[in-house]
């Protein structure tokens, strides 16, 4: 074999020295991770490293963390006729990403440097050139941007890779560190269970540390720390920066775990009984308790029976309510122009809600909805129609106002104006919410019995 193959010695693999076999002449592959430049102004771009070692370089820089020389004597320069310099207080508000280069006397963003794609425009000042306009503090907020900005996406990737590193090295922590971690986790779980039980929102509009109200979840954890000195020693500011256990993804994980445990408890309580049999037993017990007769039940059908229609027509308020819903559907869907306006206004509101963080994004979310006329005898149809109306209520009002301001026909204007007044009335909104709750329960029961 020596006649045909030139043997090469094997190099030891280690975390400190990354080298790809067969590419020894490429300096971008042969990199000593312990000698990476730490000053943000001296680093070369991640894309300049070979693709085989880019993740190793990212992990090394994450291990180092943002460069924040708080005791450095920052240089002054003349800006707008005044002598200005960087203030270390900015580190406190943006400690998880902001870093300072002594060489360039400029600011950089570590997550964007590590994860921001080059094809995404904007934010180059914090990645390549460095930001040094000390009189424009608001540029830091603009760089952070909205929920799904390039910076926040990079921060999410940064935190995920950091959390993955933490899980791998969990065994390296002391026993006291593990106890403190479990204490923080138990506190977060208890606070989440309380908010779910009370049907309260978790998040706040402003969750920065200087905010007076950071949202119910974080405020509950703060109260727990005030009530117990032992908890106060390990929660929030007393915890390591990457182990606070208060981020939005962690909140979602806790809620999902609680939901799974709740379903598990329900199934264990039911045992081997089928749901329909358990429901039938519960109905029999209820009828026996109140001396009721099954033969006296009005309507044996689960959905679509004619006697259900007769029952609905026996209640004037219910009939008037659904007549009004039908009128709204007819007015909005009478022309293609009005329906197109409805779709455009809904799309605009959804985009605004996503940018403001009020809506989640993902597969199956934020789908196009249509306001449909409910069937006369199909309670499932009524439920779906009311659900869509409730979801698109503001869009329906917007379209009716558009019709009122756009049409020349006085009768159409009066009709649109009258519908706006009725839809905004307390009675309609109250009945709408009540009917959604009632029909939601009956719809689940109907589907279960049909199975």
MOFENMO-V350113 format. One record per backbone hydrogen bond with DSSP energy under -0.5 kcal/mol. NH is the residue of the N-H (numbers start at 1). CO is the residue of the C=O. E is the energy in kcal/mol with one decimal. If there is no record, write none. Layout:
BEGIN
{{NH	CO	E} {NH	CO	E}}
END
This chain:
BEGIN
{{4	1	-1.2} {5	1	-2.5} {7	5	-0.7} {14	17	-1.0} {18	31	-2.2} {19	17	-0.5} {23	20	-1.7} {26	23	-1.6} {27	25	-0.7} {29	26	-1.4} {30	26	-1.6} {31	18	-1.9} {31	29	-1.3} {33	16	-2.0} {33	31	-0.8} {34	16	-0.8} {35	32	-1.5} {36	33	-0.8} {42	39	-2.1} {43	39	-0.8} {46	113	-0.5} {48	45	-1.5} {49	46	-1.6} {50	28	-1.4} {53	50	-1.7} {54	50	-0.7} {57	53	-2.3} {58	54	-2.4} {59	55	-2.6} {60	56	-2.0} {61	57	-2.3} {62	58	-2.5} {63	59	-2.2} {64	60	-1.9} {65	61	-2.6} {68	66	-0.8} {70	68	-1.8} {72	69	-1.3} {74	72	-1.2} {77	84	-2.6} {79	77	-0.6} {79	82	-3.4} {82	79	-1.4} {84	77	-2.9} {84	82	-0.6} {90	87	-1.9} {91	88	-1.6} {92	88	-0.6} {92	89	-0.6} {93	89	-1.0} {94	90	-1.3} {95	92	-0.5} {97	94	-1.3} {98	94	-2.4} {99	108	-2.2} {100	67	-2.6} {101	106	-3.0} {102	100	-0.6} {105	101	-1.5} {106	101	-1.1} {107	131	-2.8} {108	99	-2.8} {109	126	-3.0} {110	97	-2.3} {110	108	-0.5} {113	109	-2.0} {114	110	-2.1} {115	111	-2.6} {116	112	-1.8} {120	117	-1.2} {121	119	-0.6} {126	123	-1.0} {127	124	-1.4} {128	124	-3.1} {129	124	-1.2} {130	124	-0.5} {130	125	-1.8} {131	107	-2.2} {134	132	-1.6} {136	133	-2.1} {139	136	-1.5} {140	137	-1.7} {141	137	-0.6} {142	138	-2.1} {143	139	-2.1} {144	140	-1.8} {145	141	-2.3} {147	355	-1.0} {149	146	-1.6} {152	144	-0.6} {153	149	-2.1} {154	150	-2.0} {155	151	-2.5} {156	152	-2.2} {157	153	-2.0} {158	154	-2.4} {159	155	-2.9} {160	156	-2.3} {161	157	-2.3} {162	158	-1.9} {163	159	-2.9} {164	160	-2.1} {165	161	-1.7} {166	162	-2.0} {167	163	-2.3} {168	164	-1.7} {169	165	-1.7} {170	167	-1.0} {172	169	-1.5} {173	170	-1.6} {178	174	-1.9} {179	175	-2.1} {180	176	-2.5} {181	177	-2.2} {182	178	-2.3} {183	179	-2.1} {184	180	-2.3} {185	181	-2.4} {186	182	-2.7} {187	183	-2.2} {188	184	-2.2} {189	185	-2.3} {190	186	-2.5} {191	187	-2.4} {192	188	-2.1} {193	189	-2.5} {194	190	-2.0} {195	191	-2.1} {196	192	-2.4} {197	193	-2.3} {198	194	-2.2} {199	195	-0.6} {199	196	-0.6} {200	195	-2.6} {204	214	-0.5} {206	213	-0.5} {211	208	-1.8} {217	202	-2.2} {219	215	-2.5} {220	216	-2.3} {221	217	-1.7} {222	218	-2.1} {223	219	-2.2} {224	220	-2.3} {225	221	-1.9} {226	222	-1.5} {227	223	-2.2} {228	224	-1.4} {232	225	-0.5} {232	228	-2.5} {233	229	-1.0} {234	231	-1.8} {235	231	-1.4} {238	235	-2.3} {239	236	-1.8} {243	240	-2.2} {251	247	-2.2} {252	248	-2.3} {253	249	-2.2} {254	250	-2.4} {255	251	-2.2} {256	252	-2.6} {257	253	-2.2} {258	254	-2.3} {259	255	-2.3} {260	256	-2.2} {261	257	-2.4} {262	258	-2.2} {263	259	-2.3} {264	260	-2.4} {265	261	-2.2} {266	262	-2.1} {267	263	-2.6} {268	264	-2.2} {269	265	-1.9} {270	266	-2.1} {271	267	-2.0} {273	270	-1.4} {278	274	-2.2} {279	275	-2.6} {280	276	-2.5} {281	277	-2.3} {282	278	-2.1} {283	279	-2.3} {284	280	-2.4} {285	281	-2.3} {286	282	-2.0} {287	283	-2.4} {288	284	-2.2} {289	285	-2.1} {290	286	-1.7} {291	288	-0.6} {292	287	-2.5} {296	293	-1.2} {297	294	-1.6} {299	297	-0.9} {304	377	-0.9} {308	305	-0.8} {309	305	-1.0} {310	306	-1.8} {311	307	-2.1} {312	308	-2.3} {313	309	-2.2} {314	310	-0.8} {314	311	-0.7} {315	312	-1.6} {316	314	-0.6} {319	315	-2.1} {320	316	-2.8} {321	317	-2.2} {322	318	-2.3} {323	319	-2.1} {324	320	-2.1} {325	321	-2.0} {326	322	-2.2} {327	323	-2.3} {328	324	-2.2} {329	325	-2.1} {330	326	-2.5} {331	327	-2.4} {332	328	-2.3} {333	329	-2.3} {334	330	-0.5} {334	331	-0.6} {339	335	-1.7} {340	336	-2.4} {341	337	-2.2} {342	338	-2.2} {343	339	-2.2} {344	340	-2.5} {345	341	-2.7} {346	342	-2.0} {347	343	-2.2} {348	344	-2.2} {349	345	-2.2} {350	346	-2.2} {351	347	-2.2} {352	348	-2.3} {353	349	-2.4} {354	350	-2.4} {355	351	-2.4} {356	352	-1.8} {357	354	-1.0} {358	353	-2.4} {359	353	-1.0} {365	362	-1.8} {372	370	-0.9} {379	377	-0.8} {382	378	-1.8} {383	379	-2.3} {384	380	-2.2} {385	381	-2.2} {386	382	-2.4} {387	383	-2.4} {388	384	-2.2} {389	385	-2.2} {390	386	-2.6} {391	387	-2.3} {392	388	-2.3} {393	390	-0.8} {396	392	-2.4} {397	393	-2.1} {398	394	-2.2} {399	395	-2.2} {400	396	-2.3} {401	397	-2.3} {402	398	-2.1} {403	399	-2.6} {404	400	-2.4} {405	401	-2.0} {406	402	-1.5} {407	403	-2.2} {413	409	-1.9} {414	410	-2.5} {415	411	-2.2} {416	412	-2.6} {417	413	-2.6} {418	414	-2.6} {419	415	-2.1} {420	416	-2.0} {421	417	-2.0} {422	418	-2.2} {423	419	-2.8} {424	420	-1.9} {425	422	-0.9} {429	425	-1.9} {430	426	-2.8} {431	427	-2.6} {432	428	-2.7} {433	429	-2.1} {434	430	-2.4} {435	431	-3.1} {436	432	-2.0} {437	433	-2.1} {438	434	-2.8} {439	435	-3.0} {440	436	-1.8} {441	437	-1.7} {442	438	-2.4} {443	439	-2.4} {444	440	-1.8} {445	441	-2.2} {446	442	-2.8} {447	443	-2.5} {448	444	-2.3} {449	445	-2.4} {450	446	-2.2} {451	447	-1.2}}
END
